[in-house]
Amino acid sequence: MSKKILVISGDGIGPEITVEARKVLDVVNARFNLGLEFDTALMGGAAIDATGVPLPPETLEKARASAAILFAALGGPKWDKIDRAIRPEKGLLQIRSALDLFGNLRPAILYPQLADASSLKPEIVAGLDILIVRELTGGIYFGEPRGIRVLENGEREGFNTDKYSESEVQRVGRLAFDLARKRGKKVCSIDKANVMECTVLWREVMEEVAKDYPDVELTHMYVDNAAMQLVRAPKQFDVLVTGNLFGDILSDEAAMLTGSIGMLPSASLNSSGQGMYEPCHGSAPDIAGQGKANPLAMILSAAMMLRYSLHASEAADAIESAIGKVLDQGLRTPDIHTAGTTLVNTSQMGEAVAKALRV
């Protein structure tokens, strides 16, 4: 099995948090004799500046040859005015499509030490452990036709197409059910079947997939209700599975249950187990270079990479345990800092996790 890891630091706070994730990976690579090999490449705004495109062919070639890609963040105001066809975000969509990374896993786990940092009451979120499975290569983000056109009356109209095939829904459904079997054996499928035909089909296919998993409970929920339930009683959920647009929104909402989006990692997998792993928080250009970024979501993404693509669960467990130890010490970056805790910068947090792993 390939042990090649492609590291893409990207834009904004990306390079800062990548340095800290590499510190941690270097420690576990040596401690567990993993034999990982690292390479780097450009994507996003940095790639546009260097090559004129957000996803250079060399980056895609390296990505195809890797067991996994560890990616930080991309984009920023610097590139907001350029041609939409070559904006940084296009690089991310292109690599997801090219590698067929259809299954996006976004866990929302609340470390008990951060219960007071959540925007909800501790009793609502204490013990939270849910997993959102988002379909990532279909739906309205990729559907055609799309664009902006001029109507006969001269008014402009924007339009996008939301569509899913049976096979697209089946494979993300099976991924969700397989994961639920290893957790609480509950899947809640999120749709808007009362008004959208695309999600009528989604619901029908999920029902068909569920027949192969009699040990897993399937329920359905409209997305507007799901958004409300996530802040009313989030612990009712185990695994949520949904389409690209709904998953994008709900996973960011779930992030705040954990105290900060800076604590939320993600994995995007294809059918062969190759994956791209990234924090959910984006490039945060407003704090780039200030040492304020929380590197824990990036480090947790590295742990997910070890677990899902490298099959190194022991090393992944060690990283997650080390983060718990650091939080027990009261160390906090600004996004999770509360009274009585110790404020640290990006580098200090990363070094603390690496130190906890060396003990």
C-alpha positions in Angstrom: 0.0 0.0 0.0 1.3 3.5 -0.9 2.5 5.6 2.0 2.7 8.8 -0.1 1.1 11.8 1.4 0.6 15.0 -0.6 0.5 18.1 1.5 -1.2 21.2 0.1 -1.0 24.2 2.5 -2.9 26.6 0.3 -3.8 30.1 1.3 -4.5 32.3 4.3 -3.9 30.5 7.5 -3.2 27.3 5.6 0.6 27.4 5.7 0.6 28.1 9.5 -1.7 25.2 10.4 0.1 22.9 8.0 3.4 23.4 9.8 1.7 22.3 13.1 0.1 19.2 11.5 3.5 18.2 10.0 5.1 18.5 13.5 2.5 16.0 14.8 2.7 13.7 11.8 6.5 13.6 12.0 6.2 12.4 15.7 3.8 9.6 15.0 5.6 8.6 11.8 8.7 7.9 13.9 6.9 6.6 17.0 4.8 4.1 15.1 7.2 3.4 12.3 4.6 4.3 9.7 7.0 4.9 6.8 5.1 7.9 5.5 6.5 9.8 2.6 5.6 13.5 2.1 5.4 15.7 -0.9 4.0 19.2 -1.5 2.1 20.9 -4.2 0.1 24.1 -5.0 -3.6 24.6 -5.2 -5.9 27.6 -4.9 -4.7 31.2 -4.8 -1.1 30.3 -4.4 -1.3 28.2 -7.5 -3.0 31.0 -9.4 -0.2 33.3 -8.5 2.4 30.8 -9.6 0.8 29.2 -12.6 -2.3 31.1 -13.6 -4.7 28.2 -12.7 -6.1 27.0 -9.3 -5.2 23.3 -9.9 -2.0 22.8 -11.9 -1.6 19.5 -13.8 1.4 18.7 -11.7 -0.7 18.9 -8.5 -3.3 16.6 -9.9 -0.7 14.2 -11.1 0.8 14.0 -7.6 -2.6 13.7 -6.0 -3.5 10.7 -8.2 -0.2 9.0 -7.1 -0.8 9.6 -3.4 -2.6 7.5 -0.8 -4.0 10.6 0.7 -4.0 14.4 0.4 -3.7 16.6 3.5 -5.1 20.0 2.5 -5.3 23.2 4.6 -7.4 26.0 3.0 -7.7 28.1 0.0 -9.0 31.5 -1.2 -9.2 35.0 0.0 -10.2 38.6 -1.0 -7.1 38.8 -3.2 -8.7 36.5 -5.8 -12.3 37.5 -5.5 -12.4 39.8 -8.5 -10.7 37.4 -11.0 -12.5 35.4 -13.7 -14.9 33.0 -12.0 -13.6 30.1 -14.1 -10.2 30.3 -12.4 -11.0 31.3 -8.9 -9.3 29.4 -6.1 -12.5 27.4 -5.2 -12.5 25.9 -8.7 -9.4 24.0 -7.8 -11.0 22.3 -4.9 -14.1 21.4 -6.9 -11.9 20.1 -9.7 -9.7 17.9 -7.5 -12.8 16.4 -5.8 -14.3 15.6 -9.2 -11.1 14.3 -10.8 -10.4 11.9 -7.8 -14.1 11.1 -7.5 -14.1 12.0 -3.8 -17.8 11.5 -3.4 -18.1 10.9 0.3 -17.4 13.8 2.7 -17.2 12.8 6.4 -17.6 15.6 8.9 -17.5 14.5 12.5 -18.8 16.9 15.2 -17.4 15.7 18.5 -17.4 17.9 21.6 -14.3 17.4 23.7 -15.6 17.6 27.3 -13.1 20.3 28.1 -14.8 22.6 25.6 -18.4 22.3 26.8 -18.3 25.9 28.0 -16.9 27.1 24.6 -20.0 25.9 22.7 -22.7 28.5 21.9 -25.2 26.1 23.4 -25.8 25.1 27.0 -23.4 22.4 28.2 -26.2 20.0 29.1 -27.4 20.2 25.4 -24.0 19.4 23.9 -22.1 17.4 26.5 -21.1 14.1 25.1 -21.9 15.1 21.5 -20.6 12.7 18.9 -22.3 12.9 15.5 -21.1 12.3 11.9 -22.4 14.1 8.9 -21.9 12.2 5.6 -22.2 14.7 2.7 -22.3 13.7 -1.0 -19.6 15.8 -2.5 -19.3 15.4 -6.3 -22.9 15.8 -7.4 -26.0 17.9 -6.7 -26.4 21.6 -7.3 -22.7 22.4 -7.1 -21.9 20.3 -10.2 -25.3 20.1 -12.0 -25.7 21.4 -15.5 -27.1 23.6 -17.0 -25.9 26.5 -14.8 -25.0 30.1 -15.4 -26.2 33.7 -15.6 -28.3 34.7 -18.6 -30.2 37.7 -19.9 -33.9 37.4 -20.3 -36.0 38.9 -23.1 -36.9 41.8 -20.9 -33.2 42.5 -20.3 -33.2 41.3 -16.8 -30.4 39.0 -15.7 -31.2 35.6 -14.2 -29.0 33.2 -12.4 -29.7 29.4 -12.5 -28.3 26.1 -11.2 -29.5 22.5 -11.5 -29.8 20.1 -8.6 -29.8 16.5 -9.7 -28.7 13.1 -8.4 -28.7 9.7 -10.1 -29.7 6.5 -8.3 -26.1 5.3 -8.3 -24.8 8.5 -6.7 -27.3 8.2 -3.9 -26.7 4.5 -3.4 -22.9 4.8 -2.9 -23.1 7.7 -0.4 -25.9 5.9 1.3 -23.9 2.7 1.7 -21.0 4.7 3.0 -23.3 6.2 5.7 -24.8 2.8 6.6 -21.4 1.1 6.8 -20.1 3.8 9.1 -23.3 3.7 11.2 -22.7 0.0 11.8 -19.5 0.9 13.6 -21.2 3.6 15.7 -24.7 3.9 17.1 -26.5 2.1 14.2 -28.7 5.0 13.3 -28.9 6.9 10.0 -30.9 10.0 9.5 -31.3 11.0 5.8 -31.8 14.7 5.3 -33.8 15.9 2.3 -36.5 18.3 1.1 -38.8 15.7 -0.5 -41.9 17.8 0.1 -40.9 20.3 -2.6 -37.9 18.9 -4.6 -38.2 16.0 -6.9 -34.5 15.4 -6.8 -34.8 14.6 -3.1 -37.9 12.5 -3.6 -35.6 10.1 -5.5 -33.0 10.5 -2.8 -35.4 9.3 -0.2 -36.6 6.4 -2.3 -33.1 5.2 -2.9 -32.2 5.5 0.8 -35.1 3.3 1.6 -33.8 0.7 -0.9 -30.3 0.8 0.5 -31.6 0.4 4.0 -33.0 -3.0 3.1 -29.4 -4.4 3.0 -28.8 -3.0 6.6 -31.5 -4.5 8.8 -29.4 -3.8 11.9 -29.3 0.0 11.2 -32.3 2.2 11.8 -33.2 4.7 9.0 -35.2 7.8 9.6 -35.8 10.8 7.4 -36.0 14.5 8.2 -36.5 17.7 6.1 -33.5 19.9 6.1 -35.2 22.9 7.7 -36.2 20.7 10.6 -32.8 19.1 10.8 -31.2 22.6 11.1 -33.5 23.3 14.0 -33.0 19.9 15.7 -29.2 20.3 15.5 -29.4 23.2 17.9 -32.4 22.0 19.9 -31.3 18.4 20.6 -28.2 17.4 18.6 -27.5 14.2 20.6 -30.5 12.6 19.0 -28.4 12.0 15.9 -25.7 9.4 15.1 -25.0 9.5 11.4 -26.7 12.1 9.1 -26.5 11.6 5.3 -27.4 14.3 2.8 -26.6 16.0 -0.5 -24.0 18.5 -1.3 -25.8 21.7 -0.6 -27.6 20.7 2.6 -24.4 19.0 3.9 -22.4 22.1 3.3 -24.7 24.1 5.5 -25.5 21.6 8.2 -21.9 20.6 8.8 -20.9 24.2 9.4 -23.8 24.6 11.8 -22.8 21.4 13.6 -19.2 22.8 13.9 -20.4 25.5 16.3 -21.8 22.8 18.6 -18.2 21.8 19.3 -17.2 25.2 20.5 -15.5 26.4 17.3 -15.3 25.5 13.6 -11.5 25.4 14.4 -12.2 22.0 16.0 -13.9 20.4 13.0 -11.9 18.1 10.6 -13.2 16.4 7.5 -12.4 13.6 5.1 -13.4 13.2 1.5 -13.2 9.6 0.2 -13.4 7.7 -3.1 -14.4 4.1 -3.5 -10.8 2.9 -3.3 -10.2 4.5 0.1 -8.0 7.4 -1.2 -9.0 10.6 0.5 -8.4 14.3 0.9 -8.4 15.5 4.5 -9.0 19.1 5.4 -10.3 21.3 8.3 -13.7 22.8 7.7 -12.8 26.4 8.7 -11.5 27.9 5.4 -8.6 30.2 4.9 -9.5 32.9 7.4 -7.5 35.6 5.7 -8.4 38.1 8.3 -6.2 36.4 10.9 -3.5 35.0 8.6 0.0 35.4 9.8 -1.1 36.5 13.3 -0.7 33.2 15.2 -4.3 33.2 16.1 -5.4 30.2 14.0 -6.5 27.0 15.8 -4.4 24.2 14.2 -6.5 21.4 16.0 -8.9 20.9 13.1 -6.0 20.4 10.8 -4.3 18.0 13.2 -7.5 16.1 13.7 -7.8 15.9 9.9 -4.4 14.3 9.8 -5.7 11.8 12.4 -8.6 11.0 10.1 -6.2 10.5 7.3 -4.2 8.0 9.3 -7.4 6.1 10.2 -9.3 6.0 6.9 -6.6 6.0 4.2 -3.5 4.7 5.9 -5.2 2.2 8.2 -3.1 3.4 11.1 -5.8 3.6 13.8 -3.4 3.3 16.7 -1.5 6.4 15.5 -4.8 8.3 14.9 -6.0 7.4 18.4 -2.7 8.6 19.9 -3.2 12.0 18.2 -6.7 12.4 19.4 -5.6 11.4 22.9 -2.8 13.9 22.8 -5.2 16.7 21.9 -7.3 15.7 24.9 -4.3 16.0 27.2 -3.5 19.4 25.8 -7.0 20.6 26.4 -6.8 19.2 29.9 -3.8 21.4 30.5 -6.1 24.4 29.8 -4.3 25.5 26.6 -6.6 27.4 24.2 -6.3 29.3 21.0 -8.4 32.5 20.8 -11.4 30.8 19.2 -11.9 28.5 22.2 -10.4 30.6 24.9 -12.6 31.1 28.0 -12.0 32.5 31.5 -9.6 30.4 33.5 -7.8 28.9 30.5 -4.4 29.7 29.0 -4.2 31.6 25.7 -1.6 30.2 23.3 -0.8 30.9 19.7 -0.9 28.6 16.7 2.7 27.3 17.0 2.4 26.8 20.8 -0.7 24.7 20.4 0.9 22.5 17.7 4.0 22.1 19.7 2.0 21.1 22.8 0.2 18.3 20.9 3.6 17.1 19.5 5.0 17.2 23.0 2.1 15.2 24.4 2.7 12.5 21.8 6.4 12.3 22.7 5.7 11.4 26.3 
